Amino acid sequence: MVEKAISPVGGSLESFLDELGEREEVYGAAIKRVLSWEIECARKEKAVSKSEMAARIGTSRTQVKRILDPENVAVSLDTLERAARSVGKKLKIELVDA
């Protein structure tokens, strides 16, 4: 018996988001979620409290909560870099072809 490939209905998620004009916004939010999650995992792995992280960054504990909030996309690259360094990581940004 030969199995028949099932073709997807409609287009890709990317094309759907392009049609809505929301692709870049969705990708930006997804990137921030991943970065927040990775920084939080590293913080827990290194047993760094949020207060200690704030002291290392030179900011308040409230600001650390904003940095680690996956919904808050209004965080600068500089702040993300300092947050990554505070838990022994380095932020790496790469430009690739679209």
C-alpha positions in Angstrom: 0.0 0.0 0.0 1.4 3.4 -1.0 0.7 6.3 1.3 -0.4 9.4 -0.3 1.1 12.7 0.9 -1.5 15.0 2.3 -1.1 18.6 1.1 -1.6 21.3 3.6 -4.7 23.5 3.4 -3.8 27.1 2.7 -0.4 28.6 3.0 2.3 28.8 5.6 2.1 30.6 8.9 4.6 33.1 7.6 2.4 33.9 4.5 -0.7 34.3 6.8 1.2 36.7 9.1 2.5 38.6 6.0 -1.1 39.0 4.8 -2.1 40.4 8.1 0.9 42.6 8.2 1.9 41.2 11.6 4.9 38.9 10.8 7.6 41.2 12.2 5.6 41.9 15.3 5.0 38.3 16.0 8.6 37.3 15.3 9.8 40.1 17.6 7.6 39.0 20.4 8.7 35.4 19.9 12.4 36.4 20.1 11.8 38.3 23.3 10.0 35.3 24.9 12.9 33.1 24.1 15.5 35.5 25.4 13.5 36.0 28.6 13.2 32.3 29.1 16.9 31.7 28.4 18.0 34.4 30.9 15.6 33.1 33.5 16.8 29.6 33.1 20.4 30.7 33.4 19.5 32.8 36.5 18.0 29.8 38.2 20.8 27.5 37.1 23.4 29.9 38.6 21.2 30.4 41.7 21.2 34.2 41.2 18.3 35.9 42.9 16.4 38.7 41.2 17.8 41.2 43.7 21.3 40.0 43.1 20.7 40.2 39.3 19.5 43.7 39.7 22.6 44.7 41.7 24.8 43.2 39.0 23.0 45.1 36.3 22.8 48.3 38.3 19.1 48.5 38.3 16.0 47.8 40.4 14.4 44.4 41.1 11.3 45.8 39.4 13.3 46.4 36.2 14.6 42.8 36.4 11.0 41.6 36.5 10.3 43.7 33.3 13.4 42.2 31.6 12.2 38.7 32.5 8.6 39.3 31.5 8.2 37.5 28.1 5.3 39.9 27.2 7.4 43.1 27.6 9.0 43.7 24.2 10.1 47.2 25.1 13.5 46.2 26.5 16.7 47.6 24.8 19.4 45.4 23.5 21.8 47.0 25.9 19.6 46.0 28.8 19.3 42.4 27.5 23.1 42.3 27.1 23.6 43.4 30.7 21.0 40.9 31.9 22.7 38.1 30.1 26.1 39.0 31.5 24.7 39.2 35.0 23.9 35.4 34.8 27.2 34.5 33.0 25.9 34.5 29.5 26.6 36.7 26.4 23.9 38.0 24.0 24.7 37.1 20.4 22.9 38.9 17.6 23.3 37.6 14.1 22.1 39.1 10.8 21.0 36.5 8.3 19.4 36.6 4.8 15.6 36.7 4.9 
